[in-house]
Amino acid sequence: MATPNPAIAKKLREMKTELARLQAEKRKLFPPNPHPFAEPDQFPRHATPEQIRQRNHLIARIETLEEEIDELETQLYARASSNF
């Protein structure tokens, strides 16, 4: 079995750590509705424009990280190309 590329593995660990941090920050700042069928969502109805921008920025960064992680996971066991 091929061994993982150490540089990609390190970057992948760092990105997964950042992704977990951002997801936790999003849950803390904008907790999910515990009863979505019984109660209307509080966000964005009671949110300020700054809170909406902050949430949109978090979501965009999370989505970007998830895509980058998917790409790195496919490259993890690929052979390192030599650019000589």
N, C-alpha and C positions, 0 to 999 in steps of 0.2 A: 504494500500500500504506500502511496506517495505521502511524504511528510508535508505538513503545512508550511507555507512560506512564513518565516518568523516576522518579517516586516509587516506583512499583511495581517498576521494574527495579532500583533501588537496594536496596530491601528484599529482593527476590528474591536478589540477589547475596550480601547479608549472611546470609540464611537458608541458602543453599547452602554458604557457607563454614562456618557453624556445623554444618551436617549432616555435612560432610566431617570436621570436627574430632571430632565425637562418634563417627562411625563408626571413625575411626582410634583413638580412645581405647578403644572397645569391642574392637577387634581386638588392641590392645596388652595390655589387661587380661585379656581372655578370648579367646585365640587359637583359631581354628577347628581342629578335629581334622583333621590332614593325611591320615589314613587311616581314614575313617569306617566302611568295611566291614571293616577288619582289627582295629581297636582300639576299645574302648568309649570314650565321651566322658569326659573328666576332670571336666567341669563338668556338673551340680552335685554330683556324688558327693563330691568333695573340697573343696567350697566351704563357707565359713562363712556363717552367716545374713546377715552384713553384706555379703559379696561378692554373695550372691544378690539382696539389696535394691538394691545398686549397679547390678548388671547389669539388673535389672528397670526401674530408673529410667532408665538409658541407653536401653534398648529403647523404653520408653514415649515418651521425648523424641524419639527418632529417628522413630518412627511419626507423632507429632504434627507434626514438622517436614515430613515427606514429604507429609502431607495438606495442610498450609498452603502448601507450595511448589506442589502441584498446583492449588490454588485460585488462587494468585497468577498462575500461568502462564496460566490461562484468562482472567484479568482484565487481563493485560499489554497487550493491544491493544484492550481495550474503551474506549469513549469515557468520559471523565471526566464524571460526572454533576454537574450544577450544582444546588446546594442553596441557592437564593436565597429 
